[in-house]
């Protein structure tokens, strides 16, 4: 069993973190005043859809990593993982 994350995995996690941080800390500040403009709102929505895909991929990668970690160390996953829907 390979317990490391390769360069591709690390890149996915980095991209997901960047997207998450932007949405959490900058998205509304940078876009709230432009929401009344339908064209801008549609562009922002499409960007969010793509960002969501990136974040979901990072989440899936981390979830698999945590599950494998728990399996190797015989940790009951139900005691540490929270079920999420995508």
DAGI-V796483 format. One record per helix or strand. SS is the DSSP state (H for helix, E for strand). FROM is the first residue (numbers start at 0). LEN is the number of residues. If there is no record, write none. Layout:
SS_FROM_LEN + SS_FROM_LEN
This chain:
H_6_19 + H_26_8 + H_37_35 + H_76_3
